[in-house]
Amino acid sequence: MGKKLLTEHINVPGIQGYEVYRKMGGYASVEKAIKSMKPEDVVEEVKKSGLRGRGGAGFPTGMKWSFLAKPEGVPRYLVCNADESEPGTFKDRYLMSRLPHLLIEGMITSSFALGANTSYIYVRGEYYYIIAILEKAIAEAYAAGWLGKNILGSGYDLDLYVQPGGGAYICGEETALLESLEGKRGNPRIKPPFPAIAGLYGCPTVVNNVETIAAVVPIVNQGGDAYAAVGIGKSTGTKLISASGHINKPGIYEIEMGITVEDFIYSDEYCGGILNGKKLKAVIAGGSSVPILPTDLILKTAAGEPRIMSYEGLADGGFAAGTMLGSGGFIVMDESVSIPKNLWNLIRFYHHESCGQCSPCREGTGWMEKILHKIVDGHGTLKDIDLLWELQAKIEGNTICPLGDAAAWPVASAIRHFRTEFEEYVKHGDKIKDVKYYFHTHNMDPAAAYSSL
C-alpha cells in the first residue's frame, strides 16, 4: 500500500466530527504554526515541500504564495476553490464530505502563513449537502477556539466563511470565482493584474484548490523536506485520483506520484483492471479538459518507457504523444466506446459552459458542437474533420481564460489519435439511420455495429 498523507484516517468512525478528528491529531499544524513558527516560516516549508497546485495547473504553491503583495493597511484574503466542476473529477467532494476539519485546519494554517484575517471556501452550488457539513465543522472549530479572535492567545484573528457557487463551470477559473464571490457575474478577468496583486475586492488574494490546502497540514506537521521525499522528481507528495469509467473498482485513490499508469489501471490495489474483461481503448487522465490518449500511449511513452502517474510522466511527449495530470479525473474507456460520440458530449458541455466573453470560445465551441453532431449523426464529410482541426487551433491560446484551451485540446487529441473513427462515421453516413437503434442500444462504435448486422 502506498503512503497516505491526506486519507490515512478517512475511514475512522466519527472522523467527520471535531472530537474524533482532534483525537487523531487534528489541528496540530495550527498549533505548530501559530505557537512556534512565523508566517514566512510556513511559506518556506511549503516551498521546500515542492507542493504543486492540485486543481489542474500544477503551479508551485509556495511560489504562488510568495507572490502575494503585502501593502501596508490593506487586507489579504485566502480563497479555497471548491467549485469542483470538471467532468470526471470528484476528489474534493470526497475530501470535504469525509474530512471537513482537514480542509478547515489547512485553511487556518495557510491563512496564518499569508496574513489573511478573512478567508472563504467557495463551494460548487450543487454540493449543497457539503455546504451543511462544512458549516457544522466551522461552527465546531469556532467553539473550540481555532477560529475567531486571538487564536491560541497569539493575537491572530481569522474568520472563515462558506460561499455557495454560482452554478457555472467557468466559476472554477480563479478570477471568475472572485467575480462571483463579489456578487457579480462569473466572468474571468483579464490578467494582469493577477489575484496576488489585485484579487478579491481589489486586494491581494491567494486562490488554492481544496486538495492543495489540505496538503499544507502534513507539510507543516512533518516538514517540507519529509513531504518532498514522497513522490518522484518535481512531482512530490501524494495525489488524489478520481477514477471512473470502464474499470472494476471506480473511486478515489490517494497515490504516491511515480507509480506506473499500467499498475494504477490493472492492480487490485487501485482500479482492478477493465470491466468485463474487455480491452482498454483510451484514457482521459486528468479531467475532461486534457488530451485523450490511446492504449499504446497511455501505458507507455513514445520512447517505449512505462508511463508514470506524475506531472512530468503524463506530459512526456508533449501534446503530440502525452497528456496532463490536471485535476486527476482519470476516465477509462474500453473498446466499445465511440470516440467521436464521447467528444461530441464533451464539446456540448464546453459550449454550454462558455461565459461568452471571447468570440473564439463563444462561437468556436458552438461551431465544433454542430460539426461533431453532424458527423455522429451520419451527415459529415472529410472536410468537416479538417474544419474541426482548424477550429481547435484557432481557439487554443486566444481566449481570456483556459476554457477555450480546455475545449480545444480534447478535439485535437481525438482527431490526432483516432481520426480513422471519424472517417468511419463519414464513410458509413448513409447507413447510420438504419443501424441507429442497434448502435445506441448496444453501445458500439459504427464499424462494429455494421459488421454485426
LINLIN-V732539 format. One record per residue. SS is DSSP state (~ for helix, > for strand, _ for the rest). Layout:
<<SS> <SS>>
This chain:
<<_> <_> <_> <_> <_> <_> <_> <_> <_> <_> <_> <_> <_> <_> <_> <_> <_> <~> <~> <~> <~> <~> <~> <_> <_> <_> <_> <~> <~> <~> <~> <~> <~> <~> <~> <~> <_> <_> <~> <~> <~> <~> <~> <~> <~> <~> <~> <~> <~> <_> <_> <>> <_> <_> <_> <_> <_> <_> <_> <>> <~> <~> <~> <~> <~> <~> <_> <_> <_> <_> <_> <_> <_> <_> <_> <_> <>> <>> <>> <>> <>> <>> <_> <_> <_> <_> <_> <_> <_> <_> <~> <~> <~> <~> <~> <~> <~> <~> <_> <~> <~> <~> <~> <~> <~> <~> <~> <~> <~> <~> <~> <~> <~> <~> <_> <_> <_> <>> <>> <>> <>> <>> <>> <_> <_> <_> <_> <~> <~> <~> <~> <~> <~> <~> <~> <~> <~> <~> <~> <~> <~> <~> <~> <_> <_> <_> <_> <>> <_> <_> <~> <~> <~> <_> <_> <_> <_> <>> <>> <>> <>> <>> <>> <>> <_> <_> <_> <_> <~> <~> <~> <~> <_> <~> <~> <~> <~> <~> <~> <~> <~> <_> <_> <_> <_> <_> <_> <_> <_> <_> <_> <_> <_> <_> <_> <_> <_> <_> <_> <~> <~> <~> <_> <_> <>> <>> <>> <>> <>> <~> <~> <~> <~> <~> <~> <~> <~> <~> <~> <~> <~> <~> <_> <~> <~> <~> <~> <~> <_> <_> <>> <>> <_> <_> <>> <>> <_> <>> <>> <>> <>> <>> <>> <>> <>> <_> <>> <_> <_> <_> <>> <>> <>> <>> <>> <>> <_> <_> <_> <>> <~> <~> <~> <~> <~> <~> <_> <_> <_> <_> <_> <_> <_> <>> <~> <~> <~> <_> <_> <>> <>> <>> <>> <>> <_> <_> <_> <_> <_> <_> <_> <>> <>> <>> <~> <~> <~> <~> <~> <>> <_> <_> <_> <_> <_> <>> <_> <>> <_> <_> <~> <~> <~> <~> <~> <_> <_> <~> <~> <~> <~> <_> <_> <_> <_> <_> <_> <_> <>> <>> <>> <>> <>> <>> <_> <_> <_> <_> <~> <~> <~> <~> <~> <~> <~> <~> <~> <~> <~> <~> <~> <~> <~> <_> <_> <_> <_> <_> <~> <~> <~> <~> <~> <~> <~> <~> <~> <~> <~> <~> <~> <~> <~> <~> <~> <~> <_> <_> <_> <_> <_> <~> <~> <~> <~> <~> <~> <~> <~> <~> <~> <~> <~> <~> <~> <_> <_> <_> <_> <_> <_> <_> <~> <~> <~> <~> <~> <~> <~> <~> <~> <~> <~> <~> <~> <~> <~> <~> <~> <~> <~> <~> <~> <~> <~> <~> <~> <_> <~> <~> <~> <~> <~> <~> <~> <~> <~> <~> <~> <~> <~> <~> <_> <_> <_> <~> <~> <~> <~> <~> <~> <~> <_>>
